[in-house]
Amino acid sequence: MQAAKFFDSTLLKKYNTHGPRYTSYPTALEFHDQFSHENLVQAIVASPNRELSLYVHIPFCHSLCYYCGCNKVVTRHRDKANTYLEFLAQEIASRAPLFKDYTVKQLHWGGGTPSFLRHEQISQLVAELKAQFTFAAQVEMSIEIDPREIKINLAEHLYSLGFNRLSIGVQDIDDKVQKSINRVQSTEFIEKFIAHAKQVGFKAINIDLIYGLPHQTIETFTRTLNKAHEMDVDRISLFSYAHIPSRFAAQRKLKDEWLPSADEKFSLMKLAIEKLCNFGYDFIGMDHFAKPEDELSIAQKSGALHRNFQGYTTKGGCDLLGLGVSSISAIGHSLSQNTKVLQHYYQAIETQAHAQVKGVSLSQDDIVRGEVIRELMCNLYIDKNKISQQFAINFDEYFAEDLPLLQTFINDGLVIVTLNEIRVEQKARLLIRNICMTFDAYMKQNLNQQRFSRVI
Ligand code: SF4
């Protein structure tokens, strides 16, 4: 894949504003506490989907990475997880009966650090999930791994339990960068772990990389990218470090003068995209790379790529149930979230057997706009007739107030609008969030824009 087509530095800088990542529409900012448990039950009954994607949040981490914006609890005490798993088991037991006519097609454990759990705790949690839900024979089971505090034999343990995908946080292999972000880890061990996991049978391994971290230079990040190439993984997620110290206290440890300038950050991103494309990866959506034979790549080529709270996925027809503190669900025409505070989670499970605190029932307008935004995020393309038929609307009339806002992108050669379609040019791939904002009814008020990270 030619990387040059993704860049026009003048335009990328012009449009480098704040914007949502659109893992949902509306975004979580629109959730409210009037959305009740009964609303969720109604959404399950009304949902046309009978396939389920489960997300399980394990909030614990051994130590604090200073760049982190996740919901986590830092502790050295592994036993804390026992209490958590007891409450999680109660939540699983109370939620599962609502989904008894669903089949689980996908299970993902995120965090925090799911690999914080001991082997026996992992086995116990898998057993509970499998006892309570009906799993498909070909279920996709994935887990996020922090490579710092694991043993090499974690790979066979996970594989024996049915996990078939691993996602490993590499971020950057440079010593100085690692020390500054308080995440020192052995690249040699990561390489060994990945090689071992492949031998054990894992066919789908992802690593995460981050650009824009303190002390990163073209030279150091080139070494990280070359090492990623040597690891020969199936997918690479390339994230932009979003420095928002006003929101994330840990980031206050990172001095402004350590960070790359906007120009340097742009060069790091460009370097990464060029190298990953030259290594033979396909560019997926706005921040993923996959080998051409990987499902994500195949789904993108066939227009079947989907997006949910975990990012890009091939499981479009699934409802998503989040379990654990802070987890988010997307069921039928509803979005909802558990409390983000661990103690509140425990109290809520004890008193009401669930920890949902807010959410939103989607209006018909949310559903139409959500579909348009998802198509743009995943496929960079809108078939106006398809949307018109799907929702019994006239696309141009329905979006009469929105379409003129595309003019700036049309003038800059980023978007082509014809009678039947909206096509986003490859050089606008990195700006897809900006283009989606055109169709975001909530963004029109423009009040919340500063709550989101910059698009680059
Ligand atoms: S980056 Fe991951 S491991 Fe580090 S503190 Fe955040 S959630 Fe924990």
Residues whose N, C-alpha, C, O or C-beta is under 5 A from the ligand:
A	BS01	SF4	C61 S63 L64 C65 C68 C70 K72 G111 G112 T113 D146
